[in-house]
Amino acid sequence: MNVYQELAGRTAGAGGTGDRRLIIAALGLAGEAGEFANLVKKLTAHGHTDITPEVLADELGDVLWYLAEAATACGLELDFVASENVRKLQKRYPEGFSEEHSVNRTE
């Protein structure tokens, strides 16, 4: 993930630095996630058969790029973000996800 973050950062010229980079990353992340969601909506609700896994992968790649930008703007490495998320999920669902544990969470 860190290698991806480093390579993706090579194309981040428009993002600026500091707060500006973070704001652009956050807005881009929201926008690209919305584009992905819209494609899923068209696929499932509107009968679009031309939305292939490759088309979805392209949008997810854009989401990943902005996620990398957001992490960079926060001074974080994607490896750290990913490992901390896994740690949190393992603590929350030590035996894997279940609806019962989700409904009865203590944290």
C-alpha positions in Angstrom: 0.0 0.0 0.0 2.8 2.4 0.8 4.4 1.8 -2.6 1.0 2.6 -4.3 0.8 5.7 -2.1 4.2 6.8 -3.2 3.6 6.2 -6.9 0.1 7.8 -6.8 1.6 10.9 -5.1 3.7 11.5 -8.3 0.5 12.6 -10.0 -0.8 14.8 -7.2 0.3 18.2 -8.5 -3.1 19.9 -8.4 -3.6 19.1 -4.8 -1.2 21.6 -3.3 0.0 21.2 0.2 -1.2 21.3 3.8 -4.9 22.0 4.3 -5.5 22.6 0.6 -4.3 19.1 -0.2 -6.5 17.6 2.5 -9.6 19.5 1.4 -9.1 18.5 -2.2 -8.4 14.9 -1.2 -11.6 14.8 0.9 -13.8 16.3 -1.8 -12.3 14.1 -4.5 -12.8 11.0 -2.3 -16.4 11.9 -1.7 -16.9 12.6 -5.4 -15.3 9.4 -6.6 -17.2 7.3 -4.0 -20.4 8.9 -5.3 -19.5 8.0 -8.9 -18.9 4.4 -7.8 -22.2 4.4 -5.9 -24.0 5.8 -8.9 -22.7 3.1 -11.2 -23.8 0.4 -8.7 -27.2 2.0 -8.6 -27.4 2.0 -12.4 -26.3 -1.6 -12.5 -28.8 -2.9 -9.9 -31.8 -0.6 -10.3 -31.7 0.6 -13.9 -30.6 -2.5 -15.7 -27.4 -1.1 -17.2 -25.6 -4.2 -18.4 -22.6 -2.3 -19.8 -21.2 -1.7 -16.2 -18.6 -4.4 -16.0 -16.3 -5.3 -13.1 -13.5 -3.4 -15.1 -15.6 -0.2 -15.1 -16.2 -0.6 -11.3 -12.5 -1.2 -10.8 -11.7 2.0 -12.6 -13.8 4.0 -10.3 -12.5 2.1 -7.2 -9.0 3.0 -8.4 -10.0 6.7 -8.4 -11.3 6.2 -4.8 -8.0 4.6 -3.8 -6.0 7.4 -5.4 -7.9 10.1 -3.4 -7.6 7.9 -0.2 -3.9 7.8 -0.7 -3.9 11.6 -1.1 -5.9 12.0 2.1 -3.6 9.8 4.0 -0.6 11.7 2.7 -2.2 15.0 3.6 -2.6 13.7 7.1 0.9 12.5 7.3 -0.1 8.8 7.4 1.0 5.8 5.4 -1.7 3.6 3.9 -0.1 0.5 5.4 -0.7 2.0 8.8 -4.2 3.0 8.0 -5.0 -0.5 6.7 -3.4 -2.3 9.6 -5.1 -0.1 12.2 -8.5 -0.8 10.5 -7.9 -4.5 10.5 -6.9 -4.3 14.2 -10.1 -2.4 15.0 -12.3 -4.9 13.1 -10.6 -7.9 14.8 -11.2 -6.4 18.2 -14.8 -5.6 17.3 -15.6 -8.9 15.6 -13.0 -11.4 17.0 -14.8 -14.4 15.4 -15.8 -12.5 12.2 -18.8 -10.4 11.5 -22.2 -11.4 12.8 -25.5 -9.5 12.9 -25.8 -10.3 16.6 -22.4 -8.8 17.4 -23.2 -5.8 15.3 -26.5 -5.1 17.0 -25.1 -5.7 20.5 -21.8 -3.9 20.2 -20.4 -2.5 23.4 -18.1 0.1 21.8 
